[in-house]
Amino acid sequence: MAGLDEDRRDFDWDWCSDVLFEDHDVLMLFDASLDGVEDSGSEINQALGPANLAH
């Protein structure tokens, strides 16, 4: 780690999440507060805009 150059994105946690967990939309299926997110017609799906989680 000591030999690595610093980058402006080192502490950009949104960027890290996107890079490290490219398909993390599927985790929404396991969040009880997002029940129904897999239904593309649901209000929560429309608000969050996840990938097609029905398949």
mmCIF entry with sequence, helices, sheets and N, C-alpha, C, O atoms, coordinates in Angstrom:
data_MODEL
# 
_entry.id   MODEL 
# 
_entity.id                         1 
_entity.type                       polymer 
_entity.pdbx_number_of_molecules   1 
# 
_entity_poly.entity_id                      1 
_entity_poly.type                           'polypeptide(L)' 
_entity_poly.nstd_linkage                   no 
_entity_poly.nstd_monomer                   no 
_entity_poly.pdbx_seq_one_letter_code       MAGLDEDRRDFDWDWCSDVLFEDHDVLMLFDASLDGVEDSGSEINQALGPANLAH 
_entity_poly.pdbx_seq_one_letter_code_can   MAGLDEDRRDFDWDWCSDVLFEDHDVLMLFDASLDGVEDSGSEINQALGPANLAH 
_entity_poly.pdbx_strand_id                 A 
# 
loop_
_entity_poly_seq.entity_id 
_entity_poly_seq.num 
_entity_poly_seq.mon_id 
_entity_poly_seq.hetero 
1 1  MET n 
1 2  ALA n 
1 3  GLY n 
1 4  LEU n 
1 5  ASP n 
1 6  GLU n 
1 7  ASP n 
1 8  ARG n 
1 9  ARG n 
1 10 ASP n 
1 11 PHE n 
1 12 ASP n 
1 13 TRP n 
1 14 ASP n 
1 15 TRP n 
1 16 CYS n 
1 17 SER n 
1 18 ASP n 
1 19 VAL n 
1 20 LEU n 
1 21 PHE n 
1 22 GLU n 
1 23 ASP n 
1 24 HIS n 
1 25 ASP n 
1 26 VAL n 
1 27 LEU n 
1 28 MET n 
1 29 LEU n 
1 30 PHE n 
1 31 ASP n 
1 32 ALA n 
1 33 SER n 
1 34 LEU n 
1 35 ASP n 
1 36 GLY n 
1 37 VAL n 
1 38 GLU n 
1 39 ASP n 
1 40 SER n 
1 41 GLY n 
1 42 SER n 
1 43 GLU n 
1 44 ILE n 
1 45 ASN n 
1 46 GLN n 
1 47 ALA n 
1 48 LEU n 
1 49 GLY n 
1 50 PRO n 
1 51 ALA n 
1 52 ASN n 
1 53 LEU n 
1 54 ALA n 
1 55 HIS n 
# 
_struct_asym.id          A 
_struct_asym.entity_id   1 
# 
loop_
_struct_conf.conf_type_id 
_struct_conf.id 
_struct_conf.pdbx_PDB_helix_id 
_struct_conf.beg_label_comp_id 
_struct_conf.beg_label_asym_id 
_struct_conf.beg_label_seq_id 
_struct_conf.pdbx_beg_PDB_ins_code 
_struct_conf.end_label_comp_id 
_struct_conf.end_label_asym_id 
_struct_conf.end_label_seq_id 
_struct_conf.pdbx_end_PDB_ins_code 
_struct_conf.beg_auth_comp_id 
_struct_conf.beg_auth_asym_id 
_struct_conf.beg_auth_seq_id 
_struct_conf.end_auth_comp_id 
_struct_conf.end_auth_asym_id 
_struct_conf.end_auth_seq_id 
_struct_conf.pdbx_PDB_helix_class 
_struct_conf.details 
_struct_conf.pdbx_PDB_helix_length 
HELX_P HELX_P1 AA1 TRP A 13 ? LEU A 20 ? TRP A 13 LEU A 20 1 ? 8 
HELX_P HELX_P2 AA2 HIS A 24 ? PHE A 30 ? HIS A 24 PHE A 30 5 ? 7 
HELX_P HELX_P3 AA3 ALA A 32 ? LEU A 34 ? ALA A 32 LEU A 34 5 ? 3 
HELX_P HELX_P4 AA4 GLU A 43 ? LEU A 48 ? GLU A 43 LEU A 48 1 ? 6 
# 
_struct_conf_type.id          HELX_P 
_struct_conf_type.criteria    ? 
_struct_conf_type.reference   ? 
# 
loop_
_atom_site.group_PDB 
_atom_site.id 
_atom_site.type_symbol 
_atom_site.label_atom_id 
_atom_site.label_alt_id 
_atom_site.label_comp_id 
_atom_site.label_asym_id 
_atom_site.label_entity_id 
_atom_site.label_seq_id 
_atom_site.pdbx_PDB_ins_code 
_atom_site.Cartn_x 
_atom_site.Cartn_y 
_atom_site.Cartn_z 
_atom_site.occupancy 
_atom_site.B_iso_or_equiv 
_atom_site.pdbx_formal_charge 
_atom_site.auth_seq_id 
_atom_site.auth_comp_id 
_atom_site.auth_asym_id 
_atom_site.auth_atom_id 
_atom_site.pdbx_PDB_model_num 
ATOM 1   N N  . MET A 1 1  ? 0.819   -1.194  0.000   1.00 0.00 ? 1  MET A N  1 
ATOM 2   C CA . MET A 1 1  ? 0.000   0.000   0.000   1.00 0.00 ? 1  MET A CA 1 
ATOM 3   C C  . MET A 1 1  ? 0.862   1.256   0.000   1.00 0.00 ? 1  MET A C  1 
ATOM 4   O O  . MET A 1 1  ? 0.509   2.256   -0.625  1.00 0.00 ? 1  MET A O  1 
ATOM 5   N N  . ALA A 1 2  ? 1.977   1.206   0.691   1.00 0.00 ? 2  ALA A N  1 
ATOM 6   C CA . ALA A 1 2  ? 2.827   2.392   0.811   1.00 0.00 ? 2  ALA A CA 1 
ATOM 7   C C  . ALA A 1 2  ? 3.353   2.847   -0.544  1.00 0.00 ? 2  ALA A C  1 
ATOM 8   O O  . ALA A 1 2  ? 3.617   4.034   -0.731  1.00 0.00 ? 2  ALA A O  1 
ATOM 9   N N  . GLY A 1 3  ? 3.508   1.937   -1.484  1.00 0.00 ? 3  GLY A N  1 
ATOM 10  C CA . GLY A 1 3  ? 4.046   2.294   -2.791  1.00 0.00 ? 3  GLY A CA 1 
ATOM 11  C C  . GLY A 1 3  ? 3.011   2.784   -3.787  1.00 0.00 ? 3  GLY A C  1 
ATOM 12  O O  . GLY A 1 3  ? 3.358   3.182   -4.899  1.00 0.00 ? 3  GLY A O  1 
ATOM 13  N N  . LEU A 1 4  ? 1.748   2.760   -3.400  1.00 0.00 ? 4  LEU A N  1 
ATOM 14  C CA . LEU A 1 4  ? 0.691   3.186   -4.320  1.00 0.00 ? 4  LEU A CA 1 
ATOM 15  C C  . LEU A 1 4  ? 0.523   4.696   -4.308  1.00 0.00 ? 4  LEU A C  1 
ATOM 16  O O  . LEU A 1 4  ? 0.596   5.336   -3.259  1.00 0.00 ? 4  LEU A O  1 
ATOM 17  N N  . ASP A 1 5  ? 0.297   5.250   -5.480  1.00 0.00 ? 5  ASP A N  1 
ATOM 18  C CA . ASP A 1 5  ? 0.032   6.689   -5.587  1.00 0.00 ? 5  ASP A CA 1 
ATOM 19  C C  . ASP A 1 5  ? -1.354  7.004   -5.060  1.00 0.00 ? 5  ASP A C  1 
ATOM 20  O O  . ASP A 1 5  ? -2.274  6.192   -5.160  1.00 0.00 ? 5  ASP A O  1 
ATOM 21  N N  . GLU A 1 6  ? -1.490  8.194   -4.499  1.00 0.00 ? 6  GLU A N  1 
ATOM 22  C CA . GLU A 1 6  ? -2.813  8.652   -4.062  1.00 0.00 ? 6  GLU A CA 1 
ATOM 23  C C  . GLU A 1 6  ? -3.627  9.037   -5.284  1.00 0.00 ? 6  GLU A C  1 
ATOM 24  O O  . GLU A 1 6  ? -3.091  9.483   -6.299  1.00 0.00 ? 6  GLU A O  1 
ATOM 25  N N  . ASP A 1 7  ? -4.918  8.855   -5.163  1.00 0.00 ? 7  ASP A N  1 
ATOM 26  C CA . ASP A 1 7  ? -5.836  9.220   -6.240  1.00 0.00 ? 7  ASP A CA 1 
ATOM 27  C C  . ASP A 1 7  ? -6.981  10.014  -5.628  1.00 0.00 ? 7  ASP A C  1 
ATOM 28  O O  . ASP A 1 7  ? -7.361  9.774   -4.481  1.00 0.00 ? 7  ASP A O  1 
ATOM 29  N N  . ARG A 1 8  ? -7.526  10.942  -6.373  1.00 0.00 ? 8  ARG A N  1 
ATOM 30  C CA . ARG A 1 8  ? -8.623  11.775  -5.863  1.00 0.00 ? 8  ARG A CA 1 
ATOM 31  C C  . ARG A 1 8  ? -9.850  10.942  -5.495  1.00 0.00 ? 8  ARG A C  1 
ATOM 32  O O  . ARG A 1 8  ? -10.691 11.391  -4.717  1.00 0.00 ? 8  ARG A O  1 
ATOM 33  N N  . ARG A 1 9  ? -9.960  9.734   -6.049  1.00 0.00 ? 9  ARG A N  1 
ATOM 34  C CA . ARG A 1 9  ? -11.122 8.881   -5.772  1.00 0.00 ? 9  ARG A CA 1 
ATOM 35  C C  . ARG A 1 9  ? -10.888 7.912   -4.619  1.00 0.00 ? 9  ARG A C  1 
ATOM 36  O O  . ARG A 1 9  ? -11.746 7.075   -4.339  1.00 0.00 ? 9  ARG A O  1 
ATOM 37  N N  . ASP A 1 10 ? -9.749  8.009   -3.949  1.00 0.00 ? 10 ASP A N  1 
ATOM 38  C CA . ASP A 1 10 ? -9.450  7.073   -2.860  1.00 0.00 ? 10 ASP A CA 1 
ATOM 39  C C  . ASP A 1 10 ? -10.529 7.064   -1.779  1.00 0.00 ? 10 ASP A C  1 
ATOM 40  O O  . ASP A 1 10 ? -10.777 6.027   -1.164  1.00 0.00 ? 10 ASP A O  1 
ATOM 41  N N  . PHE A 1 11 ? -11.158 8.182   -1.548  1.00 0.00 ? 11 PHE A N  1 
ATOM 42  C CA . PHE A 1 11 ? -12.173 8.263   -0.492  1.00 0.00 ? 11 PHE A CA 1 
ATOM 43  C C  . PHE A 1 11 ? -13.553 8.603   -1.049  1.00 0.00 ? 11 PHE A C  1 
ATOM 44  O O  . PHE A 1 11 ? -14.425 9.087   -0.326  1.00 0.00 ? 11 PHE A O  1 
ATOM 45  N N  . ASP A 1 12 ? -13.738 8.346   -2.336  1.00 0.00 ? 12 ASP A N  1 
ATOM 46  C CA . ASP A 1 12 ? -15.035 8.537   -2.987  1.00 0.00 ? 12 ASP A CA 1 
ATOM 47  C C  . ASP A 1 12 ? -15.785 7.215   -2.858  1.00 0.00 ? 12 ASP A C  1 
ATOM 48  O O  . ASP A 1 12 ? -15.690 6.356   -3.735  1.00 0.00 ? 12 ASP A O  1 
ATOM 49  N N  . TRP A 1 13 ? -16.530 7.053   -1.764  1.00 0.00 ? 13 TRP A N  1 
ATOM 50  C CA . TRP A 1 13 ? -17.152 5.774   -1.440  1.00 0.00 ? 13 TRP A CA 1 
ATOM 51  C C  . TRP A 1 13 ? -18.208 5.357   -2.456  1.00 0.00 ? 13 TRP A C  1 
ATOM 52  O O  . TRP A 1 13 ? -18.409 4.162   -2.671  1.00 0.00 ? 13 TRP A O  1 
ATOM 53  N N  . ASP A 1 14 ? -18.886 6.313   -3.085  1.00 0.00 ? 14 ASP A N  1 
ATOM 54  C CA . ASP A 1 14 ? -19.851 5.951   -4.132  1.00 0.00 ? 14 ASP A CA 1 
ATOM 55  C C  . ASP A 1 14 ? -19.130 5.306   -5.306  1.00 0.00 ? 14 ASP A C  1 
ATOM 56  O O  . ASP A 1 14 ? -19.594 4.306   -5.853  1.00 0.00 ? 14 ASP A O  1 
ATOM 57  N N  . TRP A 1 15 ? -17.990 5.882   -5.695  1.00 0.00 ? 15 TRP A N  1 
ATOM 58  C CA . TRP A 1 15 ? -17.203 5.321   -6.788  1.00 0.00 ? 15 TRP A CA 1 
ATOM 59  C C  . TRP A 1 15 ? -16.714 3.931   -6.415  1.00 0.00 ? 15 TRP A C  1 
ATOM 60  O O  . TRP A 1 15 ? -16.796 3.004   -7.220  1.00 0.00 ? 15 TRP A O  1 
ATOM 61  N N  . CYS A 1 16 ? -16.200 3.782   -5.182  1.00 0.00 ? 16 CYS A N  1 
ATOM 62  C CA . CYS A 1 16 ? -15.722 2.468   -4.732  1.00 0.00 ? 16 CYS A CA 1 
ATOM 63  C C  . CYS A 1 16 ? -16.843 1.440   -4.794  1.00 0.00 ? 16 CYS A C  1 
ATOM 64  O O  . CYS A 1 16 ? -16.629 0.313   -5.242  1.00 0.00 ? 16 CYS A O  1 
ATOM 65  N N  . SER A 1 17 ? -18.013 1.815   -4.355  1.00 0.00 ? 17 SER A N  1 
ATOM 66  C CA . SER A 1 17 ? -19.154 0.901   -4.379  1.00 0.00 ? 17 SER A CA 1 
ATOM 67  C C  . SER A 1 17 ? -19.478 0.478   -5.807  1.00 0.00 ? 17 SER A C  1 
ATOM 68  O O  . SER A 1 17 ? -19.728 -0.698  -6.068  1.00 0.00 ? 17 SER A O  1 
ATOM 69  N N  . ASP A 1 18 ? -19.473 1.430   -6.724  1.00 0.00 ? 18 ASP A N  1 
ATOM 70  C CA . ASP A 1 18 ? -19.765 1.109   -8.121  1.00 0.00 ? 18 ASP A CA 1 
ATOM 71  C C  . ASP A 1 18 ? -18.720 0.184   -8.726  1.00 0.00 ? 18 ASP A C  1 
ATOM 72  O O  . ASP A 1 18 ? -19.061 -0.737  -9.468  1.00 0.00 ? 18 ASP A O  1 
ATOM 73  N N  . VAL A 1 19 ? -17.466 0.419   -8.420  1.00 0.00 ? 19 VAL A N  1 
ATOM 74  C CA . VAL A 1 19 ? -16.379 -0.382  -8.990  1.00 0.00 ? 19 VAL A CA 1 
ATOM 75  C C  . VAL A 1 19 ? -16.306 -1.769  -8.355  1.00 0.00 ? 19 VAL A C  1 
ATOM 76  O O  . VAL A 1 19 ? -16.153 -2.770  -9.054  1.00 0.00 ? 19 VAL A O  1 
ATOM 77  N N  . LEU A 1 20 ? -16.416 -1.823  -7.030  1.00 0.00 ? 20 LEU A N  1 
ATOM 78  C CA . LEU A 1 20 ? -16.248 -3.088  -6.336  1.00 0.00 ? 20 LEU A CA 1 
ATOM 79  C C  . LEU A 1 20 ? -17.493 -3.970  -6.356  1.00 0.00 ? 20 LEU A C  1 
ATOM 80  O O  . LEU A 1 20 ? -17.392 -5.195  -6.285  1.00 0.00 ? 20 LEU A O  1 
ATOM 81  N N  . PHE A 1 21 ? -18.650 -3.353  -6.451  1.00 0.00 ? 21 PHE A N  1 
ATOM 82  C CA . PHE A 1 21 ? -19.910 -4.090  -6.421  1.00 0.00 ? 21 PHE A CA 1 
ATOM 83  C C  . PHE A 1 21 ? -20.759 -3.680  -7.607  1.00 0.00 ? 21 PHE A C  1 
ATOM 84  O O  . PHE A 1 21 ? -21.834 -3.101  -7.448  1.00 0.00 ? 21 PHE A O  1 
ATOM 85  N N  . GLU A 1 22 ? -20.270 -3.984  -8.794  1.00 0.00 ? 22 GLU A N  1 
ATOM 86  C CA . GLU A 1 22 ? -20.913 -3.543  -10.026 1.00 0.00 ? 22 GLU A CA 1 
ATOM 87  C C  . GLU A 1 22 ? -22.389 -3.906  -10.086 1.00 0.00 ? 22 GLU A C  1 
ATOM 88  O O  . GLU A 1 22 ? -23.195 -3.113  -10.573 1.00 0.00 ? 22 GLU A O  1 
ATOM 89  N N  . ASP A 1 23 ? -22.757 -5.068  -9.608  1.00 0.00 ? 23 ASP A N  1 
ATOM 90  C CA . ASP A 1 23 ? -24.140 -5.525  -9.672  1.00 0.00 ? 23 ASP A CA 1 
ATOM 91  C C  . ASP A 1 23 ? -24.763 -5.591  -8.286  1.00 0.00 ? 23 ASP A C  1 
ATOM 92  O O  . ASP A 1 23 ? -25.388 -6.591  -7.933  1.00 0.00 ? 23 ASP A O  1 
ATOM 93  N N  . HIS A 1 24 ? -24.601 -4.548  -7.510  1.00 0.00 ? 24 HIS A N  1 
ATOM 94  C CA . HIS A 1 24 ? -25.107 -4.585  -6.142  1.00 0.00 ? 24 HIS A CA 1 
ATOM 95  C C  . HIS A 1 24 ? -26.601 -4.299  -6.029  1.00 0.00 ? 24 HIS A C  1 
ATOM 96  O O  . HIS A 1 24 ? -27.150 -4.312  -4.927  1.00 0.00 ? 24 HIS A O  1 
ATOM 97  N N  . ASP A 1 25 ? -27.268 -4.041  -7.161  1.00 0.00 ? 25 ASP A N  1 
ATOM 98  C CA . ASP A 1 25 ? -28.723 -3.873  -7.113  1.00 0.00 ? 25 ASP A CA 1 
ATOM 99  C C  . ASP A 1 25 ? -29.410 -5.096  -6.523  1.00 0.00 ? 25 ASP A C  1 
ATOM 100 O O  . ASP A 1 25 ? -30.439 -4.976  -5.859  1.00 0.00 ? 25 ASP A O  1 
ATOM 101 N N  . VAL A 1 26 ? -28.840 -6.272  -6.766  1.00 0.00 ? 26 VAL A N  1 
ATOM 102 C CA . VAL A 1 26 ? -29.450 -7.511  -6.281  1.00 0.00 ? 26 VAL A CA 1 
ATOM 103 C C  . VAL A 1 26 ? -29.541 -7.533  -4.751  1.00 0.00 ? 26 VAL A C  1 
ATOM 104 O O  . VAL A 1 26 ? -30.390 -8.235  -4.201  1.00 0.00 ? 26 VAL A O  1 
ATOM 105 N N  . LEU A 1 27 ? -28.695 -6.789  -4.063  1.00 0.00 ? 27 LEU A N  1 
ATOM 106 C CA . LEU A 1 27 ? -28.757 -6.750  -2.600  1.00 0.00 ? 27 LEU A CA 1 
ATOM 107 C C  . LEU A 1 27 ? -30.063 -6.142  -2.109  1.00 0.00 ? 27 LEU A C  1 
ATOM 108 O O  . LEU A 1 27 ? -30.475 -6.385  -0.974  1.00 0.00 ? 27 LEU A O  1 
ATOM 109 N N  . MET A 1 28 ? -30.713 -5.357  -2.953  1.00 0.00 ? 28 MET A N  1 
ATOM 110 C CA . MET A 1 28 ? -32.005 -4.767  -2.580  1.00 0.00 ? 28 MET A CA 1 
ATOM 111 C C  . MET A 1 28 ? -33.054 -5.843  -2.319  1.00 0.00 ? 28 MET A C  1 
ATOM 112 O O  . MET A 1 28 ? -33.996 -5.621  -1.559  1.00 0.00 ? 28 MET A O  1 
ATOM 113 N N  . LEU A 1 29 ? -32.896 -6.999  -2.942  1.00 0.00 ? 29 LEU A N  1 
ATOM 114 C CA . LEU A 1 29 ? -33.857 -8.082  -2.762  1.00 0.00 ? 29 LEU A CA 1 
ATOM 115 C C  . LEU A 1 29 ? -33.855 -8.622  -1.340  1.00 0.00 ? 29 LEU A C  1 
ATOM 116 O O  . LEU A 1 29 ? -34.831 -9.234  -0.907  1.00 0.00 ? 29 LEU A O  1 
ATOM 117 N N  . PHE A 1 30 ? -32.779 -8.402  -0.617  1.00 0.00 ? 30 PHE A N  1 
ATOM 118 C CA . PHE A 1 30 ? -32.641 -8.924  0.744   1.00 0.00 ? 30 PHE A CA 1 
ATOM 119 C C  . PHE A 1 30 ? -32.898 -7.870  1.818   1.00 0.00 ? 30 PHE A C  1 
ATOM 120 O O  . PHE A 1 30 ? -32.701 -8.121  3.007   1.00 0.00 ? 30 PHE A O  1 
ATOM 121 N N  . ASP A 1 31 ? -33.338 -6.693  1.387   1.00 0.00 ? 31 ASP A N  1 
ATOM 122 C CA . ASP A 1 31 ? -33.622 -5.596  2.313   1.00 0.00 ? 31 ASP A CA 1 
ATOM 123 C C  . ASP A 1 31 ? -35.137 -5.537  2.519   1.00 0.00 ? 31 ASP A C  1 
ATOM 124 O O  . ASP A 1 31 ? -35.879 -5.167  1.609   1.00 0.00 ? 31 ASP A O  1 
ATOM 125 N N  . ALA A 1 32 ? -35.586 -5.902  3.715   1.00 0.00 ? 32 ALA A N  1 
ATOM 126 C CA . ALA A 1 32 ? -37.025 -5.956  4.000   1.00 0.00 ? 32 ALA A CA 1 
ATOM 127 C C  . ALA A 1 32 ? -37.713 -4.601  3.784   1.00 0.00 ? 32 ALA A C  1 
ATOM 128 O O  . ALA A 1 32 ? -38.897 -4.561  3.453   1.00 0.00 ? 32 ALA A O  1 
ATOM 129 N N  . SER A 1 33 ? -36.994 -3.510  3.966   1.00 0.00 ? 33 SER A N  1 
ATOM 130 C CA . SER A 1 33 ? -37.609 -2.187  3.781   1.00 0.00 ? 33 SER A CA 1 
ATOM 131 C C  . SER A 1 33 ? -37.874 -1.878  2.310   1.00 0.00 ? 33 SER A C  1 
ATOM 132 O O  . SER A 1 33 ? -38.589 -0.926  1.996   1.00 0.00 ? 33 SER A O  1 
ATOM 133 N N  . LEU A 1 34 ? -37.303 -2.675  1.410   1.00 0.00 ? 34 LEU A N  1 
ATOM 134 C CA . LEU A 1 34 ? -37.498 -2.476  -0.030  1.00 0.00 ? 34 LEU A CA 1 
ATOM 135 C C  . LEU A 1 34 ? -38.365 -3.574  -0.636  1.00 0.00 ? 34 LEU A C  1 
ATOM 136 O O  . LEU A 1 34 ? -38.257 -3.870  -1.826  1.00 0.00 ? 34 LEU A O  1 
ATOM 137 N N  . ASP A 1 35 ? -39.213 -4.169  0.171   1.00 0.00 ? 35 ASP A N  1 
ATOM 138 C CA . ASP A 1 35 ? -40.072 -5.255  -0.287  1.00 0.00 ? 35 ASP A CA 1 
ATOM 139 C C  . ASP A 1 35 ? -40.856 -4.821  -1.524  1.00 0.00 ? 35 ASP A C  1 
ATOM 140 O O  . ASP A 1 35 ? -41.517 -3.782  -1.514  1.00 0.00 ? 35 ASP A O  1 
ATOM 141 N N  . GLY A 1 36 ? -40.780 -5.618  -2.583  1.00 0.00 ? 36 GLY A N  1 
ATOM 142 C CA . GLY A 1 36 ? -41.475 -5.319  -3.825  1.00 0.00 ? 36 GLY A CA 1 
ATOM 143 C C  . GLY A 1 36 ? -40.615 -4.612  -4.859  1.00 0.00 ? 36 GLY A C  1 
ATOM 144 O O  . GLY A 1 36 ? -41.095 -4.296  -5.947  1.00 0.00 ? 36 GLY A O  1 
ATOM 145 N N  . VAL A 1 37 ? -39.346 -4.356  -4.536  1.00 0.00 ? 37 VAL A N  1 
ATOM 146 C CA . VAL A 1 37 ? -38.465 -3.634  -5.455  1.00 0.00 ? 37 VAL A CA 1 
ATOM 147 C C  . VAL A 1 37 ? -38.270 -4.385  -6.774  1.00 0.00 ? 37 VAL A C  1 
ATOM 148 O O  . VAL A 1 37 ? -37.949 -3.774  -7.793  1.00 0.00 ? 37 VAL A O  1 
ATOM 149 N N  . GLU A 1 38 ? -38.462 -5.706  -6.758  1.00 0.00 ? 38 GLU A N  1 
ATOM 150 C CA . GLU A 1 38 ? -38.283 -6.490  -7.989  1.00 0.00 ? 38 GLU A CA 1 
ATOM 151 C C  . GLU A 1 38 ? -39.395 -6.256  -9.007  1.00 0.00 ? 38 GLU A C  1 
ATOM 152 O O  . GLU A 1 38 ? -39.231 -6.588  -10.180 1.00 0.00 ? 38 GLU A O  1 
ATOM 153 N N  . ASP A 1 39 ? -40.513 -5.695  -8.584  1.00 0.00 ? 39 ASP A N  1 
ATOM 154 C CA . ASP A 1 39 ? -41.638 -5.389  -9.469  1.00 0.00 ? 39 ASP A CA 1 
ATOM 155 C C  . ASP A 1 39 ? -41.370 -4.065  -10.165 1.00 0.00 ? 39 ASP A C  1 
ATOM 156 O O  . ASP A 1 39 ? -41.378 -3.012  -9.527  1.00 0.00 ? 39 ASP A O  1 
ATOM 157 N N  . SER A 1 40 ? -41.132 -4.114  -11.482 1.00 0.00 ? 40 SER A N  1 
ATOM 158 C CA . SER A 1 40 ? -40.766 -2.903  -12.227 1.00 0.00 ? 40 SER A CA 1 
ATOM 159 C C  . SER A 1 40 ? -41.852 -1.829  -12.194 1.00 0.00 ? 40 SER A C  1 
ATOM 160 O O  . SER A 1 40 ? -41.580 -0.668  -12.501 1.00 0.00 ? 40 SER A O  1 
ATOM 161 N N  . GLY A 1 41 ? -43.066 -2.200  -11.830 1.00 0.00 ? 41 GLY A N  1 
ATOM 162 C CA . GLY A 1 41 ? -44.148 -1.227  -11.755 1.00 0.00 ? 41 GLY A CA 1 
ATOM 163 C C  . GLY A 1 41 ? -44.318 -0.608  -10.378 1.00 0.00 ? 41 GLY A C  1 
ATOM 164 O O  . GLY A 1 41 ? -45.131 0.300   -10.199 1.00 0.00 ? 41 GLY A O  1 
ATOM 165 N N  . SER A 1 42 ? -43.548 -1.098  -9.393  1.00 0.00 ? 42 SER A N  1 
ATOM 166 C CA . SER A 1 42 ? -43.707 -0.584  -8.034  1.00 0.00 ? 42 SER A CA 1 
ATOM 167 C C  . SER A 1 42 ? -43.097 0.812   -7.894  1.00 0.00 ? 42 SER A C  1 
ATOM 168 O O  . SER A 1 42 ? -42.184 1.195   -8.626  1.00 0.00 ? 42 SER A O  1 
ATOM 169 N N  . GLU A 1 43 ? -43.624 1.537   -6.950  1.00 0.00 ? 43 GLU A N  1 
ATOM 170 C CA . GLU A 1 43 ? -43.155 2.908   -6.704  1.00 0.00 ? 43 GLU A CA 1 
ATOM 171 C C  . GLU A 1 43 ? -41.682 2.919   -6.293  1.00 0.00 ? 43 GLU A C  1 
ATOM 172 O O  . GLU A 1 43 ? -40.920 3.780   -6.733  1.00 0.00 ? 43 GLU A O  1 
ATOM 173 N N  . ILE A 1 44 ? -41.288 1.973   -5.460  1.00 0.00 ? 44 ILE A N  1 
ATOM 174 C CA . ILE A 1 44 ? -39.901 1.922   -4.988  1.00 0.00 ? 44 ILE A CA 1 
ATOM 175 C C  . ILE A 1 44 ? -38.943 1.600   -6.129  1.00 0.00 ? 44 ILE A C  1 
ATOM 176 O O  . ILE A 1 44 ? -37.838 2.141   -6.183  1.00 0.00 ? 44 ILE A O  1 
ATOM 177 N N  . ASN A 1 45 ? -39.356 0.723   -7.041  1.00 0.00 ? 45 ASN A N  1 
ATOM 178 C CA . ASN A 1 45 ? -38.527 0.394   -8.207  1.00 0.00 ? 45 ASN A CA 1 
ATOM 179 C C  . ASN A 1 45 ? -38.384 1.623   -9.090  1.00 0.00 ? 45 ASN A C  1 
ATOM 180 O O  . ASN A 1 45 ? -37.292 1.919   -9.576  1.00 0.00 ? 45 ASN A O  1 
ATOM 181 N N  . GLN A 1 46 ? -39.461 2.325   -9.295  1.00 0.00 ? 46 GLN A N  1 
ATOM 182 C CA . GLN A 1 46 ? -39.412 3.522   -10.145 1.00 0.00 ? 46 GLN A CA 1 
ATOM 183 C C  . GLN A 1 46 ? -38.497 4.575   -9.540  1.00 0.00 ? 46 GLN A C  1 
ATOM 184 O O  . GLN A 1 46 ? -37.781 5.261   -10.269 1.00 0.00 ? 46 GLN A O  1 
ATOM 185 N N  . ALA A 1 47 ? -38.508 4.714   -8.222  1.00 0.00 ? 47 ALA A N  1 
ATOM 186 C CA . ALA A 1 47 ? -37.687 5.725   -7.553  1.00 0.00 ? 47 ALA A CA 1 
ATOM 187 C C  . ALA A 1 47 ? -36.206 5.365   -7.577  1.00 0.00 ? 47 ALA A C  1 
ATOM 188 O O  . ALA A 1 47 ? -35.362 6.241   -7.763  1.00 0.00 ? 47 ALA A O  1 
ATOM 189 N N  . LEU A 1 48 ? -35.874 4.071   -7.389  1.00 0.00 ? 48 LEU A N  1 
ATOM 190 C CA . LEU A 1 48 ? -34.480 3.658   -7.302  1.00 0.00 ? 48 LEU A CA 1 
ATOM 191 C C  . LEU A 1 48 ? -33.878 3.288   -8.646  1.00 0.00 ? 48 LEU A C  1 
ATOM 192 O O  . LEU A 1 48 ? -32.666 3.398   -8.836  1.00 0.00 ? 48 LEU A O  1 
ATOM 193 N N  . GLY A 1 49 ? -34.714 2.850   -9.583  1.00 0.00 ? 49 GLY A N  1 
ATOM 194 C CA . GLY A 1 49 ? -34.246 2.501   -10.921 1.00 0.00 ? 49 GLY A CA 1 
ATOM 195 C C  . GLY A 1 49 ? -33.226 1.378   -10.989 1.00 0.00 ? 49 GLY A C  1 
ATOM 196 O O  . GLY A 1 49 ? -32.232 1.503   -11.705 1.00 0.00 ? 49 GLY A O  1 
ATOM 197 N N  . PRO A 1 50 ? -33.445 0.271   -10.258 1.00 0.00 ? 50 PRO A N  1 
ATOM 198 C CA . PRO A 1 50 ? -32.475 -0.825  -10.327 1.00 0.00 ? 50 PRO A CA 1 
ATOM 199 C C  . PRO A 1 50 ? -32.560 -1.578  -11.650 1.00 0.00 ? 50 PRO A C  1 
ATOM 200 O O  . PRO A 1 50 ? -33.475 -1.361  -12.445 1.00 0.00 ? 50 PRO A O  1 
ATOM 201 N N  . ALA A 1 51 ? -31.613 -2.446  -11.869 1.00 0.00 ? 51 ALA A N  1 
ATOM 202 C CA . ALA A 1 51 ? -31.652 -3.318  -13.046 1.00 0.00 ? 51 ALA A CA 1 
ATOM 203 C C  . ALA A 1 51 ? -32.855 -4.248  -12.919 1.00 0.00 ? 51 ALA A C  1 
ATOM 204 O O  . ALA A 1 51 ? -33.526 -4.249  -11.888 1.00 0.00 ? 51 ALA A O  1 
ATOM 205 N N  . ASN A 1 52 ? -33.129 -5.021  -13.927 1.00 0.00 ? 52 ASN A N  1 
ATOM 206 C CA . ASN A 1 52 ? -34.243 -5.971  -13.904 1.00 0.00 ? 52 ASN A CA 1 
ATOM 207 C C  . ASN A 1 52 ? -33.969 -7.031  -12.857 1.00 0.00 ? 52 ASN A C  1 
ATOM 208 O O  . ASN A 1 52 ? -33.126 -7.904  -13.061 1.00 0.00 ? 52 ASN A O  1 
ATOM 209 N N  . LEU A 1 53 ? -34.672 -6.961  -11.736 1.00 0.00 ? 53 LEU A N  1 
ATOM 210 C CA . LEU A 1 53 ? -34.449 -7.885  -10.625 1.00 0.00 ? 53 LEU A CA 1 
ATOM 211 C C  . LEU A 1 53 ? -35.431 -9.047  -10.606 1.00 0.00 ? 53 LEU A C  1 
ATOM 212 O O  . LEU A 1 53 ? -35.377 -9.883  -9.704  1.00 0.00 ? 53 LEU A O  1 
ATOM 213 N N  . ALA A 1 54 ? -36.317 -9.113  -11.576 1.00 0.00 ? 54 ALA A N  1 
ATOM 214 C CA . ALA A 1 54 ? -37.358 -10.139 -11.583 1.00 0.00 ? 54 ALA A CA 1 
ATOM 215 C C  . ALA A 1 54 ? -36.830 -11.502 -12.063 1.00 0.00 ? 54 ALA A C  1 
ATOM 216 O O  . ALA A 1 54 ? -37.492 -12.518 -11.850 1.00 0.00 ? 54 ALA A O  1 
ATOM 217 N N  . HIS A 1 55 ? -35.697 -11.541 -12.680 1.00 0.00 ? 55 HIS A N  1 
ATOM 218 C CA . HIS A 1 55 ? -35.188 -12.812 -13.238 1.00 0.00 ? 55 HIS A CA 1 
ATOM 219 C C  . HIS A 1 55 ? -34.072 -13.359 -12.435 1.00 0.00 ? 55 HIS A C  1 
ATOM 220 O O  . HIS A 1 55 ? -33.533 -14.415 -12.765 1.00 0.00 ? 55 HIS A O  1 
# 
